[in-house]
Amino acid sequence: MNINGTDWQTRDGTCIRDYVHVMDLVECIIKAIETPANTDYECIGSGIGHTVNEVIDMMKEISGQDFNVIESPRRKGDTAEVLIPEHKSKYFYGNRTLEDMCLSAYKMELK
């Protein structure tokens, strides 16, 4: 696995992202379909950011596997942090934790 950029001004040097579980996404889409059209800014997020290293560490813990991680240069256009603030979102979701997301992804890979 490659990490693109480990020299960001973040808590561990890797990018921070507001990861969303696929089921949170599905629930948000259903709510959007059931709600009359509006002009509010709509986005999905938990407002909680996790670094790339935190996701990798969680996947290693969940899977019980140690795997190689290669530190690569930053990608052009990347930014250190992308979070969706709760007050900005009409359909704010984030009921599932990073552990939930990683466990779901791992179980799918096992199938």
N, C-alpha and C positions, 0 to 999 in steps of 0.2 A: 504494500500500500504506500502511496506517495502522499506526503504532506507538502502542499505548495505554499511555502513561506513559513518560516519559524522565527522571523525577526520583527514581528508586528509588536506594537505597543499595547499588548494585552497581558493578562495575568500569567500566561505561559509561553507567549511568543507566537501562538497560532491563532488563526481567525476565529472570531466568535460569531455564531449564527443562532437564529431563533428556529430551531428544528421543530417540525410539526409531525405528529403521528398521522398516518394515512386515515385512520378512523376519525380523528379530529377533523381532517379535511372533508371526509364524506359527510359528517354531521353538519359541517358548515355549509356545504353545497345544498344539502336538503333544506336547511333553514332558509337559505337564500331563495330557493325555488318556492318555498311556502310563504315567503314574505313579499308583499307588494313592492314593485320597483321603487327605488328611492335614489336620492342623489348623494347620500352620505358616502364618505370614503370607506371602502370595505377592504379588509385584509384579514389574514389569518396569522395568528402567532400567540405565543404564550407570554411574551414580554420577558422571558428568561433566556439568557444566552449561554451556550455551551461552547467551549473551544474544541477545535479539531482533536487535540490531544485527549480531552475529556471523553469524547465519543470513542476514540480508539481504545482508551483504557477501559471503558465500560464494555465494549465489545469483547475485549480480551477476558474480562472478568466473567461475563455471561457465557461465553463459549468455552471457557477453560483452555483456550488456545493462545499460545504466544505466536505472533506472526511478525515478519519483518516490516519495518516502517522506514521508508527512505525519505530523507529531508531534501526537498527540491526547492528551486528558487520560486519566488512569488510569481503568480500569473498576472499578466498585464490586465489592468482593470479591476482587480480584486480590491477589496477594502477590508480594513481590520475588523469591523463590527457591523452586523446587520441585525437589528432588533425591531420588532413591531411593538411600539408602546401601546398599552391597553387602552388608553384614552383616545387613540387614533382609530380604533377598529369598531365597526358596527357589529360584526360577527366575530367576536373575540373567542378563540378556543385555545385550550392548552391544558386539557384535563389529564393528559397522560405524561408521565415523566420520561426522562432520558432513558432510564432503565426499561420502562415499558416499550419504548420505541426500539431499543436495541434488542430486547428479548423477542419482540414480534419479528424483526428482520432476521434474526438468527433462526427462529423456528421456520420461517418461510424458506430459508436456504437449506435447512435440513430436509424439507419435503422435496 
